[in-house]
Amino acid sequence: MSKEVTITNDNFDSEVLQSPIPVLLDFWASWCGPCKMIGPFIGELAEEYTGKIKVGKINVDEESDLAGRHGIVSIPTLVVYQNGKIVRQKTGAVPKQDIESLFKDL
C-alpha cells in the first residue's frame, strides 16, 4: 500500500499547510520521463519516513492551479513544506539521497 497522499486543490490546506509534520510534495505528470525515474525513490522515502514526513503527489495536468501557485515551470519539482511554509525546493531528476537531504534534518 502506498504511503503517498494525492494532493489536490481541495485537500491542500488540510494535508499540507496544516500538517504537524514536514511535507514533501512531488509535482509530476504521467508523461514525464524524469518523474518516472524518481517515482520509486519517492515511494521508498514515503515508506521509510512514515510518521516523520508526509509525501504528497501533485499531478500538474490535473492540478494546474496548484502548479501555478507554486510557479512550477519544470517537472519533476520537489517542494518541502514545514509549518505551512516552503523551506526547500529542487527541480529535476536527482538521486534518492539528494531527495532525502531535502527533509532529513527537519
C-alpha positions as CSV (number, residue, x, y, z in Angstrom):
1,M,0.0,0.0,0.0
2,S,1.3,3.4,-1.0
3,K,2.1,5.9,1.8
4,E,1.9,8.8,-0.7
5,V,-1.0,11.2,-0.5
6,T,-2.6,12.6,-3.6
7,I,-2.8,16.3,-3.1
8,T,-5.5,18.4,-4.8
9,N,-6.7,21.9,-4.5
10,D,-9.5,20.6,-2.2
11,N,-7.2,19.0,0.4
12,F,-4.1,21.2,0.0
13,D,-4.7,23.3,3.2
14,S,-5.5,20.3,5.4
15,E,-2.9,17.9,4.1
16,V,0.0,20.4,3.6
17,L,-0.5,23.8,5.3
18,Q,-1.9,22.3,8.5
19,S,0.3,19.2,8.6
20,P,2.0,18.7,12.0
21,I,5.0,17.1,10.2
22,P,7.1,18.2,7.2
23,V,5.5,17.6,3.8
24,L,7.5,16.6,0.7
25,L,5.5,17.5,-2.4
26,D,6.3,15.8,-5.8
27,F,5.0,17.8,-8.7
28,W,4.8,15.3,-11.6
29,A,3.0,14.1,-14.7
30,S,2.4,10.7,-16.2
31,W,4.1,11.6,-19.5
32,C,7.3,12.9,-17.7
33,G,10.3,10.5,-18.1
34,P,12.4,12.1,-15.3
35,C,9.3,11.9,-13.0
36,K,9.1,8.2,-13.6
37,M,12.8,7.9,-12.8
38,I,12.4,9.4,-9.3
39,G,9.0,7.9,-8.6
40,P,10.3,4.8,-7.0
41,F,12.6,6.8,-4.7
42,I,9.7,9.0,-3.6
43,G,7.7,5.8,-2.8
44,E,10.6,4.3,-0.8
45,L,11.1,7.5,1.2
46,A,7.4,7.7,2.0
47,E,7.7,4.1,3.4
48,E,11.0,4.8,5.3
49,Y,9.8,8.0,6.9
50,T,6.2,7.1,7.7
51,G,5.2,9.3,10.6
52,K,8.2,11.6,10.2
53,I,7.3,13.2,6.9
54,K,4.2,13.2,4.7
55,V,4.8,12.6,1.0
56,G,2.3,14.3,-1.4
57,K,2.0,13.8,-5.1
58,I,0.6,16.6,-7.3
59,N,-0.2,15.8,-10.9
60,V,0.4,19.0,-12.7
61,D,-2.0,18.1,-15.5
62,E,-4.9,17.6,-13.1
63,E,-3.9,20.3,-10.6
64,S,-2.8,23.2,-12.8
65,D,-3.9,25.8,-10.2
66,L,-1.6,24.3,-7.6
67,A,1.3,24.1,-10.0
68,G,0.7,27.7,-11.0
69,R,0.5,28.9,-7.4
70,H,3.9,27.3,-6.8
71,G,5.4,28.7,-10.0
72,I,6.2,25.2,-11.4
73,V,7.7,25.5,-14.9
74,S,9.7,22.3,-15.0
75,I,9.0,18.8,-13.6
76,P,9.7,16.9,-11.5
77,T,9.9,19.6,-8.9
78,L,10.1,18.7,-5.2
79,V,8.9,21.2,-2.6
80,V,9.2,20.8,1.2
81,Y,6.8,22.5,3.5
82,Q,7.2,22.8,7.2
83,N,4.8,24.7,9.5
84,G,2.8,25.8,6.5
85,K,5.8,27.4,4.7
86,I,8.1,26.3,1.8
87,V,11.5,25.6,3.3
88,R,13.2,23.8,0.4
89,Q,12.8,23.2,-3.3
90,K,14.6,21.2,-6.0
91,T,13.9,20.6,-9.7
92,G,14.9,17.7,-11.9
93,A,15.6,14.0,-11.5
94,V,18.1,13.6,-8.7
95,P,19.4,10.6,-6.7
96,K,17.5,9.3,-3.7
97,Q,20.0,10.7,-1.2
98,D,19.5,14.2,-2.7
99,I,15.8,13.9,-2.2
100,E,16.3,12.7,1.3
101,S,18.6,15.6,2.1
102,L,15.7,18.0,1.4
103,F,14.0,17.0,4.7
104,K,16.3,14.7,6.7
105,D,17.4,17.4,9.1
106,L,14.0,18.9,9.7
